[in-house]
Amino acid sequence: QLQLVESGGGLVQPGGSLRLSCVASGFTLDTYAIGWFRQAPGKEREGISCINKGGGSTKYADSVKGRFTISRDNAKNTVYLQMNSLKPEDTAVYFCAASLFQPVVEAEPGSVCPPFQTRRYRSWGQGTQVIVSS
């Protein structure tokens, strides 16, 4: 069974940093693009970052661009999200998910990050809570 597990969340002061991890079990991550989403109380799940299967292509939502960095270590079957300069509005549950998005038949599945639409992703983890507060 394909499963992703997030970790690394916690309580941090504004301006602080956290690094989230997304570890796969039951499958190897290197065939999937991996996305990070977050969901704050009362709000819809928001896509914030994605990395393609090879790690050479990334994308970010405007809300986190310049502060968050996504990376992957396929040998460790893990994707990371380094979060710097955290703000109270970053408080949310953070999820990772896998995608085999294939925009055109000629493209390899997972070689391109899909749009930040939850229906494009699968194998969602349970999430890790991030709280940014003084």
Phi, psi and omega in degrees: 000130179288129181214139174242142180231122178266151175205169175105356179289173179165193179261129181218149179282154175307138184090350181278184183227153172215153172237119177268148176238148178229110184249137180262145171226144180088352177199166177262137185287342193289358175257001186239143160285145181237132179245151172249134176234165174216156180219117176270157181305129177078005182240162177285158177292132187243127175282132184237335181199155179209149175226137181284176190295329180274346181087000184272353181226130179228160174215153183222148170287152181302330184293340183236355184301132180089348180245326183252147177226126177261143177209169179215150174233095184295333178295330178261003179057040188223142171242141183243154170228106177275122184243115180245164178050048185294145182240157177305327180287355173277354179298124183182172166269130184255133182236149168242157182204160185252152180219141172245037181308135181224093187298327177221159184301327184285342182280145175286136176304132179088354183277348180230136176287134178281171171302159180282068177239128186299332182291345179277353186238160179214180178056048181294140173280181181276345177095157175227135186278132173240126178236123179249110186201148175267000000 
